[in-house]
Amino acid sequence: MYFAVGFLEMFMATQRTYWISKGRSRAAALLVFFESFVAMFVIYQVATNLNNNFLLIAVYSVGNAIGTYVNLEKVPF
């Protein structure tokens, strides 16, 4: 689950940046709305699960990296 959330978060962030660069402000604003929900989920999980679990942090980080890569390299714009 942490991998999927990390992937989704960075995929949306990269897409938002692309849309902003293309002047698609309405689409970017809508995406930021959904990004906020994902960000609040991550903050909630960190705040409620403060145990020292390096594996979950690593899996989330890999999801972030792959979400960015897929959006930049594999999604046709």
C-alpha positions as a Markdown table, in Angstrom:
| # | Residue | x | y | z |
|---|---|---|---|---|
| 1 | Met | 0.0 | 0.0 | 0.0 |
| 2 | Tyr | 2.8 | 2.4 | 0.8 |
| 3 | Phe | 4.4 | 1.8 | -2.6 |
| 4 | Ala | 1.1 | 2.6 | -4.3 |
| 5 | Val | 0.5 | 5.8 | -2.3 |
| 6 | Gly | 4.1 | 6.9 | -3.1 |
| 7 | Phe | 3.6 | 6.1 | -6.7 |
| 8 | Leu | 0.3 | 8.0 | -6.9 |
| 9 | Glu | 1.6 | 11.0 | -5.1 |
| 10 | Met | 4.6 | 11.5 | -7.3 |
| 11 | Phe | 2.7 | 10.7 | -10.5 |
| 12 | Met | 0.2 | 13.4 | -9.7 |
| 13 | Ala | 2.9 | 15.9 | -8.6 |
| 14 | Thr | 4.9 | 15.4 | -11.9 |
| 15 | Gln | 1.7 | 15.7 | -13.9 |
| 16 | Arg | 0.7 | 18.8 | -12.1 |
| 17 | Thr | 4.1 | 20.4 | -12.9 |
| 18 | Tyr | 3.7 | 19.5 | -16.5 |
| 19 | Trp | 0.2 | 21.0 | -16.7 |
| 20 | Ile | 1.4 | 24.2 | -15.0 |
| 21 | Ser | 4.2 | 24.5 | -17.6 |
| 22 | Lys | 1.7 | 24.1 | -20.4 |
| 23 | Gly | -0.7 | 26.7 | -18.9 |
| 24 | Arg | -3.4 | 24.2 | -18.0 |
| 25 | Ser | -4.3 | 25.9 | -14.7 |
| 26 | Arg | -7.8 | 24.4 | -14.2 |
| 27 | Ala | -6.5 | 20.9 | -14.7 |
| 28 | Ala | -3.6 | 21.6 | -12.4 |
| 29 | Ala | -5.9 | 23.0 | -9.7 |
| 30 | Leu | -8.1 | 20.0 | -9.9 |
| 31 | Leu | -5.1 | 17.6 | -9.6 |
| 32 | Val | -3.9 | 19.6 | -6.6 |
| 33 | Phe | -7.2 | 18.9 | -4.9 |
| 34 | Phe | -6.6 | 15.2 | -5.2 |
| 35 | Glu | -3.0 | 15.5 | -4.3 |
| 36 | Ser | -4.0 | 17.1 | -1.0 |
| 37 | Phe | -6.0 | 14.1 | -0.1 |
| 38 | Val | -3.0 | 11.8 | -0.7 |
| 39 | Ala | -0.7 | 14.1 | 1.3 |
| 40 | Met | -3.1 | 14.2 | 4.2 |
| 41 | Phe | -3.3 | 10.4 | 4.1 |
| 42 | Val | 0.5 | 10.2 | 4.3 |
| 43 | Ile | 0.7 | 12.7 | 7.1 |
| 44 | Tyr | -1.9 | 10.8 | 9.0 |
| 45 | Gln | -0.1 | 7.5 | 8.6 |
| 46 | Val | 3.2 | 9.0 | 9.7 |
| 47 | Ala | 1.6 | 10.6 | 12.8 |
| 48 | Thr | -0.3 | 7.5 | 13.9 |
| 49 | Asn | 2.5 | 5.0 | 13.1 |
| 50 | Leu | 5.6 | 6.5 | 14.5 |
| 51 | Asn | 7.3 | 3.2 | 15.0 |
| 52 | Asn | 10.7 | 2.9 | 13.4 |
| 53 | Asn | 9.9 | 0.9 | 10.3 |
| 54 | Phe | 12.6 | 1.6 | 7.7 |
| 55 | Leu | 11.2 | -0.9 | 5.2 |
| 56 | Leu | 7.9 | 1.0 | 4.9 |
| 57 | Ile | 9.8 | 4.3 | 4.4 |
| 58 | Ala | 11.9 | 2.6 | 1.7 |
| 59 | Val | 8.9 | 1.1 | -0.1 |
| 60 | Tyr | 7.2 | 4.5 | -0.1 |
| 61 | Ser | 10.3 | 6.2 | -1.4 |
| 62 | Val | 10.6 | 3.6 | -4.2 |
| 63 | Gly | 7.0 | 4.3 | -5.1 |
| 64 | Asn | 7.8 | 8.0 | -5.3 |
| 65 | Ala | 10.7 | 7.4 | -7.6 |
| 66 | Ile | 8.9 | 5.0 | -9.9 |
| 67 | Gly | 5.8 | 7.3 | -10.1 |
| 68 | Thr | 8.0 | 10.1 | -11.3 |
| 69 | Tyr | 9.9 | 7.9 | -13.8 |
| 70 | Val | 6.7 | 6.5 | -15.3 |
| 71 | Asn | 5.1 | 9.9 | -15.7 |
| 72 | Leu | 8.2 | 11.4 | -17.3 |
| 73 | Glu | 9.2 | 8.5 | -19.5 |
| 74 | Lys | 6.2 | 6.4 | -20.2 |
| 75 | Val | 3.1 | 8.6 | -20.4 |
| 76 | Pro | 2.7 | 10.3 | -23.8 |
| 77 | Phe | 1.9 | 13.9 | -23.6 |
